[in-house]
Amino acid sequence: MIKLIVGLKGSGKTKTLISQVNAATETSHGSVICLEKGDKLRFDIKYQARLIDVEEYNIDNAHGLRCFVAGLHASNSDITHIFIDSALKICKDDLAEFSAFVANTEDWAKKWNVQFYLTASVAEADLPEELKKYL
């Protein structure tokens, strides 16, 4: 399953993501991973979730993010949830690259039985059609 949380800056995307991460830590029987750009979520995410700042690993584009997520799963197949805050920003605000990343995560979600939640600072009306099914 993939869920996109979209909206313009200040619309509450990150707050929604924090709530969903914390809820997942209470129900998951595996690992909950939360990727962020920077360290703004450090005090909001429960300690049971693995919080990772992608900037510490020089992840700054869709290809790097794709490889990083694959590596995370390769090292821990017990992951049940992957949350990515500012996913579009990590993909350099490139909607085409972001769309390709989401398509890749759809394959992984089915294959690995992992739930993905991604936030993107973009108006719903500006989303490519292929991404609207994940809202």
Secondary structure, DSSP 8 states (H G I E B T S, - for coil): -EEEEEESTTSSHHHHHHHHHHHHHHH-SSEEEEEESSSTTTTTS-TTSEEEEGGGGT--SHHHHHHHHHHHHHH-TTEEEEEETTHHHHTTT-HHHHHHHHHHHHHHHHHHT-EEEEEEEB-GGGS-GGGGGG-
